[in-house]
Amino acid sequence: MGAMDDLISPALVAQMRAALRSVAPAMDTPNLAHAETAVLGASLRRRVDIVRDALLDDLPAGFAPTEEVVLYLLGEPRFAGWMIWPTTEVVAARALGSGSEQDFDSGMALLARLTTGLTSEFAIRGLLAARPERALAIMQTWTTHDDEHVRRLATEGSRAYLPWAKRVPWLLAHPRATEGILDGTYRDPSEYVRRSVANHLNDLSRIDSAVVVDIGKRWAGDPNVNTPWVLRHGLRTLAKRADPGALALLGFSGDELDVERPQLSRGLVPWGEEIAISAQVRNHGSAEALVAIDYSIGFQRANGSVSPKTFKLAVRRIPPGDTVIVDKTFSFRRITTRTYYPGRHYVAVQANGVVSEPADFVLDDPRPSQMTAR
């Protein structure tokens, strides 16, 4: 098991039991005691579920008694760090299990308090799925909260494609539903919140690009000093796709561009080495062009297919009738975030969405030859 899994360790569960004994001395916690060893060997997500289920079994039934214990825990110094995650899941489960609107609202408020210690972004997904419009109305009020963690819970917890979190189909079907939350936070004083806003906007670009461009136009018309960064980061996927509206918002221009097929330093790349890429971009227009230049590598996959991945290359101003040459070196050294497979790859370069012809190369097989000497 890796370090991430060990964030919820037997020692952390024992610390949680000690915190509970401090605030509720009469409460027995046999299931949480069992969880101290049950978490060993499990993934982080599974450890969260183990501790959550133990707490649900040990805590008194019903939302109100659980809320009372959790509120006491918030004043206990030992209640801190990763033990908060399974606690947020308990709060969500109790609030939903009640069926009461009052308990739902109280559960949302308690998640907002808990998020300041770690995050409630995963637990809130169940409440969003159950009553999306009610949950979003409450989250809208958080956009003016004094605590940046609560404001971020509004933006991050309602993302369409929040990493590690369960999908909320209603959000995918209603891409404008979180517009008010984003409008209330895109000029937030906290970079922590603004980054969440940009990632939220980028999520929406995978659902409805027109909605995202419309939001971007409104923000561009009422910006502050941080708005250009939020737009660049939030429109990054649309920019790679050369969406005309996104490119215009980002200030790129020039629709008479030509990109030559890239030149490669080698056709056969030894395993673990690098390849140099060079391409020419020409502006055939009568005005200067501001051009976003990206390159894609078609990576060989384990099943024999080739899947492209786009990377930023450069931004260039190209006078009318002029040409720029862009260069890049890509390394196939071993990294933890990507697995390379031998075989045919390709490189293509694009400028404001105008894509070159691909240039092929082969990544050498690192395995020793199977031929035997005679």
N, C-alpha and C positions, 0 to 999 in steps of 0.2 A: 504494500500500500504506500501511496505517495504522501507527501507532506500535507496536501489539501485534505485528504481523508482524515488525517490525525488531528485536524482542528477540533473535532469533537472526539475527545479521547476519554478513556476510563477516568482519568484524573479530573477532567472537566465535568463529567457526570457526577462524580463524587463531590465536587465543589458545589454543584447545583443542589444536591441533596442537603449539603450543609446550609446553604442559603435558605432552603425551604424549612429546615428544622428551626432556623433562627426566627422566621416570621410566623410559622405555624407549628409550634412544638408538639401539639397533639396529633398532628397528621402523620400517619404511617406511610412509608414510601417503598414497599417491597418491590414493585415493578420497576421503579427507577433504580433500585439497588441491583436488580437483575440486569438492567441496561448497561451497567458499568462494564460488564464482561461481554454482553451481547453485541456491543458496537465493534469489538475487535474483528478485524478482517473484512469489515463492510466498507462500501463506498461512502463518501460524504453524504450523498443524498439519502442513502439507506440509513445511515446513522441518525440523521435528522428525523426520519420516520420512526425509528426505534425509540428515540427519546420522546418524541411527540406522543406516541401510543402509550408509553409508560406513564407519562404525565396525565394523559386523559383517564387512565385507569386509577391513578393514585389520587388525583385531585377530586374534590367534591363535585357531584353532578350539577349541571346547570350553568348558565352563563354568569349569573350574578355572584355565586360563591367563587367561581374561578377568577372573575374580575377582581374580587376583593383580595385574593391571595397575590395575584400579579401586581396589583397596586402596592401592596406591602413590599413585594420583591424589588420594585423600582427604587426603594429606599435602602436596600441591602447592598453594601459595597461588593460582596462576593458575587452578586448577580450581575455578570458583565460578560462581554465578548460573545463567543459563538454559541453559548447556551441560550442566547436570546432568540436565535433562529427557530429552534423547535418550540419555544414558548409562543412566538407569533403564530405558528401553525396551530397550537392549542387554542389560542384566542379566536382565530378564524373558524375553527371547527365548532367551538362552543356557540359563537354568534350565529352561525348558519344552522346549527342543530336546534336552536331555540325556535326559529321561525318568527320571532318577534321583530318588528321594525325598530323598536326601541333598542333591543339588544344588538341588532345589526349596526345601528348608528353608534352605540357605545363601543362595539367591537372595533369599528373604524377609528374612533377616537383613541382607543387603547393602542391600536397598531401605530398610530401617529406618535404616541409617547414612546413606544418601544423602539421605533426606528432610529431614535437619536442615539441608542446604544450600539446598534449594528445596522440592520435594515429589516423592514417589513415588506419589501417589494415582492417577495415570493408568496408570502401568506395572503397578501391582499388580492391575489389573482382569483382565489376561490370566491371572494366576496364580489369581485367585479363580474365574474361569470354568472353568479346567481342573480344579482340585481345591478346590471351595468349602469343604468341611468341614475339610480339612487347613489351608487358608489361614486360615480364621476361628479355628481353634484356636490358631494362632500369634499372630494379631492380638489374641486375647483376652489373651495374656500381656503385650502392649504397654500395656494399660490402666493398669498400675502402673509403667510406665517412668519414669525420672527426667526425661526430656526431653519437654516438652510437644508437640514436633513429632512424635515417635513416637506418643504417645498420640492425637494428632489423626489420624495416618495410620490408626489402627485405626478411628476413628469416621467419618472422611471417605472413606477408600478403600473402605469397605463400604457406602456409601450406595446406595440403590436407584436413584436418579435423579441421580447425580453429574454436574453440568454439565461439558460438553466430553468426557466419558468414555464409553467403550463400555458398553452395557448388559450386565448379567450376569443372564440369564434365571432362573437358579437362585435368585438373591436375590428376584426378584419372586414366585417360586412358594413361597418359604419366608420369609414376613415376620417370623417369630419367630427366625430364625437368628442375627440380630445382637443379640438381646435382652441376652445376657450382656455384650457390649461396651458397650451403652448403660447397663446397670445399673452397670457399673464406672466410668463416666465422667460421669454426670449431675451429680455433686457435685464435679467436678474443680476444683482451685484456679485453673486457667487459663481466662479468658474465651474465649480462642482455641479451646480444646477444647469448652467448654460451648456455644458458638455452633454448632459442628459437630454436637454431639449434638442440639441443637434442630432443625437443618436435616435431620438424619437422621430424626428422629421425624416431621417434617412430610412427608418423602418417604414414609414408611410409611403415613401417613394416606391417601395416594392409592391404596394397595393394600388395606388392611384397617383400617377405623376401629375395629373392636372390639379389635384387638390394641393399637392406640395408646392407647385409653381405658384398657384394662387396665394397660398400663405406667404411664400417668399416675397412676392410682389408687395404684399401689404407691409411686411416687415421692412423691406427696403425703402418704402415710402415713409416710414416712421422709425428710423434707426437710432441707435446710440453708438458709442465707440466700439462696442463688442459685436454689433450685428453683422459686419462683414465676415468675421470668423465663424459665427454660428451658421450663416448661410453657406459658406464654403464647405464646412464640415457636414452640414445637413443635406446639401445637394450633391455630395461626392459621388454617390451611385449614379444619379441622373447625369452628372457631368461625364462619367466614364461611358455612359450609354449615348452620349452626345445628344441629350434631349435639348431641342432648340430653346425652349423656355428657360431651362436651367442655365444653359450657357450664356444666354442674354443677360440673365440676372447677375451672373458672375462677371459680366463685363467682357466676355469673349466675343470676337467678331471675325468676319472673313468667311465667305461661303464659296470662294473660288480657289480652293486649295488642292494641291496635288502632293501625294506622298509616295515617294519611290519605294520599291521593294527594298527592305533593309539589307545591308551588307554584313555578313558574319565573318568573324576572324577564323573560324574553322568549321568544317562540316562534321567532324567527329570530335566530341568533347570527352576527354578522359574523365573517368569517375572522380569526383571531388575537385575538379578544376573549374575554370571559368570560360565564358565566351564573351567576346566584345561585339557590340551591336552598333551599327551606324546607319543613319537614314537621312535623306534629304526631304525637306518640306518646302514647296514653292507656292508663293502667293500670286495667282494670276489676276487678282482683282485690281481695281484702280485706286483703292484706298488701303492704308495700313491695316493689317490684321493683327489682333491679339489672339494668340493661338494656344490652346491647351493640348500638349502633346503627351500621349500615353503609349505604352507598349504592352502587348500581350504575349505571353508564352503559353503555347499549347503543351501542357504537361502530359506525359504518358502516365496512364493509371494502371493499377494492378490487373484490371480485367481486360487490358489491351486497348481501351478507348483513349482518346486524347481530349483533355478538358482545359479550356483556356482560363488564365488568370491575368487580370489587367493591373498594371502598376503605373504610377505617375512617373513621368519622365522629365518634362520641362514645360515652362511657359515662356513663349517668345513673342516679341513684336517683330513682324515681318513687313518691311516696306513693300509698296506695290511693285510687282515684277521681280521681287528679290527671292533668294533662297537661303535657308538656314540648314546647317548640318547639326544633327543631335547625336550624341554618343552615350552609350551605357555599357557597363560590364555587369554580367550576372554570374554569380558563383553557385556552383553545385556542391559546395562543401556541406557536410552533414549538419543539419539543424534539427531542433526538436519540434518545430512547428510545421514541418512539411516533410513528407517521405518522397524521395525521388525513385523513379523506376527507369531502367534502361530502355532504349528504343527510340523511335522517331518522335521528335518534338518540332515545333515551329515557332517563329517569331513574326509578329505583325506590329506595325506602328500606325497610330491614328492621330489625326490633327483635327480638332473640332468635329470629330466623328467621321472624318474621311479616312478610310482604312486602306492601308497598302496591301499589295499582294503578299502572301506569307512566304517566308524563307525557311526552308527545312534544315534541321541538323539532327544528328543522332547522339544520344548520350550513351557512352560505352558501358558495357556490362561489367560490373566490378568482380564478378565471380571468376575464379580461375578456369582456364580452359579444361574441358572434359577430355581432350584428346590425350592419348597415352603414347609414349615413345615406343617405336618398334625396334 
